[in-house]
Amino acid sequence: SGKLGGEHTTRDDVIYLLKLFDHAIKQISREQYDNEDFHSLCFGKTKILLRLQEFDDTKTFLKWMKNNKIAQLNAQYWMLFAALERSLGNSNKIIPRLQQGLYEGALPSSD
């Protein structure tokens, strides 16, 4: 297997990376959920799930984030939810997802 993100990346490489993200996320206590570094971990996992086309798992994870009030004020959360809708062929739900983020008061992250 080659470098992650390179032309030689295998599905197994990406699945291994997903497992690392899962492990890292499980190490974080609930008190630390409102932290941009933790949000970045969650966004990383979401992007990997989308890349693997694991759309049910992506939706479940985004809902878990919402239920735990993780990154709801970060525009990236809503952009990833819109990307999921696009991947599912729900073009009529893309703009409403982004509008929901605006309604919630989401802003771009500081990084």
HUVEN-V898206 format. One record per residue. N is the residue number from 1. SS is DSSP state (2 for helix, 1 for strand, 0 for the rest). PHI is phi in whole degrees, -180 to 180 (NA if undefined). BURIAL is # if it has 16 or more other ideal C-beta (glycine too) atoms within 10 Angstrom, else .. Layout:
n:ss:phi:burial
N:SS:PHI:BURIAL
N:SS:PHI:BURIAL
This chain:
n:ss:phi:burial
1:0:NA:.
2:0:-104:.
3:0:-66:.
4:0:-65:.
5:0:89:.
6:0:-86:.
7:0:-70:.
8:0:-101:.
9:0:-68:.
10:0:-101:.
11:2:-60:.
12:2:-61:.
13:2:-60:#
14:2:-68:#
15:2:-64:.
16:2:-61:.
17:2:-62:#
18:2:-60:#
19:2:-63:.
20:2:-64:.
21:2:-61:#
22:2:-57:.
23:2:-61:.
24:2:-62:.
25:2:-64:#
26:2:-68:.
27:0:-80:.
28:0:-89:.
29:0:-78:.
30:2:-54:.
31:2:-65:.
32:2:-101:.
33:0:-66:#
34:0:-91:.
35:0:-146:.
36:2:-61:.
37:2:-66:.
38:2:-66:#
39:2:-59:#
40:2:-62:.
41:2:-60:#
42:2:-65:#
43:2:-65:#
44:2:-61:#
45:2:-62:#
46:2:-62:#
47:2:-64:.
48:2:-66:#
49:2:-60:#
50:2:-63:#
51:2:-61:.
52:0:-79:.
53:0:59:.
54:0:-93:.
55:2:-70:.
56:2:-65:.
57:2:-65:#
58:2:-62:#
59:2:-63:.
60:2:-61:.
61:2:-68:#
62:2:-63:#
63:2:-68:.
64:2:-61:.
65:2:-59:#
66:2:-63:.
67:2:-61:.
68:0:-98:.
69:0:56:.
70:0:-97:#
71:0:64:#
72:0:-67:#
73:0:-99:.
74:1:-105:#
75:2:-58:#
76:2:-61:#
77:2:-56:#
78:2:-72:#
79:2:-66:#
80:2:-68:#
81:2:-65:#
82:2:-65:#
83:2:-63:#
84:2:-62:#
85:2:-60:#
86:2:-62:.
87:2:-62:.
88:0:-82:.
89:0:81:.
90:0:-93:.
91:2:-61:.
92:2:-73:.
93:2:-104:#
94:2:-65:#
95:2:-65:.
96:2:-58:.
97:2:-63:#
98:2:-66:#
99:2:-65:.
100:2:-62:.
101:2:-61:#
102:2:-62:.
103:2:-60:.
104:2:-73:.
105:0:92:.
106:0:-66:#
107:1:-129:.
108:0:-60:.
109:0:-72:.
110:0:-81:.
111:0:-88:.
